[in-house]
């Protein structure tokens, strides 16, 4: 993880250079910082060479490269500790001198560190040369056993009936054997995460009698991440030619390679062939092979399996198959088959067995591996219940360890810049659904992202890359990706790798908290059991971990206060939302490098919060979400919040924003959430010019007898950068008739991408003010956001709407002008619409999924008449 250390130090240096309240003086200090920045940039470029070597299929001495990686990492971290400690001391001394001035600037003098920087540059240059030498001198053949076979029979013996995924198997088989398909050569791809059964399906297809009799020549080649073109050609020839010309075998270099290529082409020309390329990683190698295979216009097929979306896309879209996870029934069938073969499962084990199968999360390789352990263990109800009730049981841990050889390449061959992002997902608890926005915020604050473009854009690109590598599960709500997670097998692998590289250390038990060797030199601590803070020995042990930058309390919510150790002087991230505090932790005010603070407590934030002048994220939750009733003056924030110019994200549940001082402005604030609408005045919002995401909660019901309607949306309409708006009336009370709303709708910014409304009770006629928004793609309407029996949509409305949610409404008839309305709609969900009798028979041609959950059955008549069964879900 040398690359992660380098980008962390680079991020630290760039923040010093660009910070509005930091001046680096005198000139020698500036030159030193720029020199160090150039050294880090060059070092980062060298470390990225590993990506190019891997993608080109080169074989390198991984043990030597890993050893160099550790040396570079430790050198970078040591210098980062020296620089940050020195800078912190200067910040604190100047704070003491100017304690009455909360908006002061700071002077940083780094001349004293010249010797440290020079020594670092000298040491790293030697390591760089050694690293480059390993990159440009690849091994002739791999010395160790790193070429791990990834194929495993997950479903049964070659001649037995497949257990699970039979539907996908038959679909793919029909695609391959269909005599009516075009006669041109066709590529078919199977994609999915490691252990999902791609190789097994490919093997079954290869051995299927219908396929073996249809094709004249067949070959099955497992390639892997380090497969070589020459070796693949030899493997193919040995299967389609029953031997290779000895003269060619004895040749070397280009002559041998050209001879092999001629032989492969010669044997496949005029034949109908079926070639399976299993476990493909490298695009260049794949293109070489596909270009070599002749198109005989006779229906020849190439079947490839891969974990990578980019590789799978060599097949036409209708020939790409994402292999799914097993459902609960299939999982149990497979586990039972592997443990008991043809014998029945004892009835007393069945309930626990089904739970064990479910805990394997639909991954065939995990099911097979767990079954192997169970087959060798005692088959008693007590033992199986013990396994079923704990995913950290020795059976599962043993299975994760055994699977690591198959899973590890998915991590090891990630590009350098994605590795820290992937490992970081495991700081959250096992099977936890991680909010995408929170994950992105952590990546940004940790400095993992490329700074050349927008952090949000980079975060999204990095995330999509991890998804395309079949590493991350995506969970959608209302058609939009809200959360993500890791399968347990990958979560375990990430924790093992993070511990080895001292990337982060998880603490769940007393032993974890007292393991001094594990805690030493850690950059990040994940507290997965908040009670550990209450144990004196653990609390004291944390005092020795002085270099921690991130303290992440990710355990279950703890409603009773526990003492958090906050003597971590270089702390940058404190996430303690799952620990209830009775008062603001004053100790954090000494951590002036803190950039992310998230805590739960019910009191006011003190004015001294402005001492945290590096703070970019401030999140304050309330215990049990109980907030003071909105009287127009309730604010948990001090006026000094307007002095915190670095703030990017401000989220304080149930609070008003304090009135700004003359000339105050928050130029970097892009997210403002959970505030009262009363405080979002024109004067306030004008001072947040770059706001992109706004959310407010209000306890005033729409039928409130206020003399004047609140013109909140008039103010919002002036926010030209706003892309996401979330507005909630908490616990609204409605009269029988549809009354004039307390918050009249206005004209929104034309850049608005997502709009969430809840509890407003607008008449459906007001929808015209929303439906004309040109960039609106996501619309969520909850809790009678709109009221009335009829809603009609014409073809000019919602030109780009893709996702629509309507939950809890008295709507009866929903109609459209014609079949061309909502032409871009992809996903629609309607929930608790008990009065609904009519919805459009036809929506846009792009509709992929419609969900009706606890709605009037009469509405289903319209759905059944206009949409395919596959796109319609009833609950």
Steps between C-alpha positions, in 0.01 A plus 500: 500500500787736423275675250241578771775647720628716213159644411433567870819705535435670165154599621650642822755707306243632253266605780785702654576663166140589418352575843357851521624550858851355466809687379820302439799728574780581443589417139724202589195338663295551184778351287524203736128430477499523121807275482327241718183525292701427183669204669164354598356551154795312346470224761129462428573463128753225572254309719239520223740308273385188682156550342647514151709188562194310625272614216766400247521147638865536616623258764680680783663385821205578726689422820773751419248765389298451818813540715589825321141617541526458880828693515357788296184506710690521828731775369205710382305451823802591712543828314126572519514456879792742524335766281157483662640503853717802415211686338268417789744643754520823301122522477456447875766754598344765277152416634620569854644835393181612322230329699256788460510501119299213355561602136879534519741368240785264579865508395677173427881484494641165385869591480577278800382199299743543210725220620202265543374578150845459343553165677157388385571599139832317503354180648194499277704557184693180573175313558352644180792371295464154650125509437545605136762228454243239604247645257726497194657160567206260519557138593505240226258290703331548834720382788221442746150358493321830442323362193204370696234305309171678551271232365319274744208266450234677703192309392577135461713249315553543129240238415247592770205732481585865570391623843402865463518752214337250264291781349808700398676186384215413262477859371872507417490151352214599271696807390800284408309220325227701328515404132295805407754744639724688252772286343775751577742414778351599836657583837302426818616632839424385857581761765480498878695511824751232592336176610160569347521202264616639164763232446264223603233613255761532224630149576148355496432667167828373357412141597133522402427230236295735283791745482772236459318349200421835339860628482785334310779633717489601864750634751474608865781730616539653847699823464509691831649844568852397391413290198738531204398505134746227406383267778135546403576413136687186605209397722250547215715308254539207737120471509403564136809356331598216736857623508727779377763492227828425681691740275284789618536398865879514469492848347535818707373858496284638221558200277345264752205732569425550128519126443251434781263765363511343150427156643203622708350682205559204272328253732200727564448613140216316325392354836209588724681553828408566863778660705459569873732768642463464874594771753604776260658813650712678240329682212810502280532122516129454432513722190802305372309173532170621356679659204683172438193276502357485144140588420396208284141621476381165634379584851827458692486620862743648753392475863694703756468536876624803688461709814544823305225690321747649253604152386140374480409785267690341212178301449196669350252626760251218439780245554619628840380318810546618859496185709264550793528385860303194612167553670419345840355179355791445264750572778345239727476245218870545422612484865288189565630333183864568592464384862271199458533419127193294409409426861221704665586763759394401855187696587657639820776669297283650229409829669859578600622378160276745316629783719860398433427495126338842522806635683710401199330793322432315176867451411550143372870482588427595861217245519724224366786595734274518807348165400849351493556607861156378607558162337801442724336626822246348733149505359305596811230759548709684762803533276304605191304759704828643626625537142170642379486773765846651447663604173828529692483134598813298425322326213438829318839645591667185376299519179596865447867413551481211256326717240754782529725347234216525249383845613840662547573573130186717489669728753863451400446595136298810572660823378703666777257791541204265563658280766462742794143581396411131494667417833330798663157346440588237761526754783122466519345196675454170319201506259438867580323695228730798460337830396671598178520866600675414829749273326579769244546760775749274679694438177518876441614589852756217504650643182454187287368682195664669205504874566510599133120492472191525721527276810141382456568413137820313592323312780226388264753391237699302756186338631378401153840344436468283813150394395626412151762273661223296670614603848213711634129433538271790413167550676243726340204683646248655266731400217790712629812352655486594868710239676765241425665211682762227487432130506631349825779314321639824355441686828715242676771521233508881524538486877789256469678714239435823693646351815812376319564837334404700812236674293241464777444282804161383622428468873208282604627296796716566803789316335484738202519799733797371695709378206774766514684363197183525290424852621851634452544734201138463394354781289136412559312333784153352451317450830243228428395465864456839666502344847877450460547869586364424848779252571788684665774279355373557147456873561858521629636289212364753251719766658800328340352527151604859445507497120137404433334726243150346496288376791190329364239373745303262280349271761127482589349817646583530871239706683701531821801734496846348492829692525657542156876528500573834330869547571585423139679821406517439123138389466330608176180292508279433802180313421320423826135516395432162662604624846267722701674795665346717772701805400729625230846336535716805568817292452451500123573874491867414545495293181532795266568276200157339535315510166205268573297505823182294544350464851168438676392726788205720593663827609617805311823509308735741682628817334855366540424255215654764273842403638472198271582717202591199283156344549323412175225264622288563811219253571298510823223249568256507790438207733182325378451787253321703768531868417356815649175616342566763235421840652695685238799559731632151580861475389755254626775683312689813604538806277869412474406222258513770232874542568576142393584564136618145426162341575368287212232297678281622788235271647339580837167337569210731581698822522460845353801660341611797712471843340819584316725786595554787259716382213491133607513231235554124473650474151585128511176371653332267248276289730256632762268240659235457772450870572174679561343674202452814709873565504542456125433864421618690198765676710636164620496316169663787313805448722531135391551557127621150410231295672426182302306287748238641737271317741264641761263357760213700646253417775239752386204320344372629164162595649665718766310825563798718423407845373747494213613207288871425525683598181774241539489377142530857370842514665600160371424601144800735510746215566628446148749226598241294690468142372330312786214632715339302784207655687308329783206609715529286813174332613264710285130530586255553214143621483250322278516765230818588313596837647744765380849382594708675764804463272385613153703347218712727289717469191799277575852519366525349153801295621293300750568129454316346798197619698357336814176636651313363802196617694411819307151414372525694174215464249612304193458812286810641670706225337530723190764702688713190530431307182665756273844466662730397213760304703275336760569125501389389849168592663400354839155592636421368849235546766240694299749729338216557253129445568188458298326228299630577151836564333543539127839520327551635150782414260693825562545428870798328660724489192783314679338333803647152551392401853164566665382405850149571632441380857188563713252700294125527447543500121222309318548566128840557343483550124724619217424692183627211283757220486789745442499648851784441745705361213827476701349326806699191601369410845172573679397402851160558661447410864198520730277652230183336629251708299682471170276359226661620181856551383631545145491182291810609316792709621827570319667228298794506743303354796688204648330454835169590664425418864158516664521441876178482701296685239142461380476172298297687236816683396661169407248457219659792319850370567418149375365639177800711408823356641696177491485274804877527546486876554203498739533416871205466739523487877 
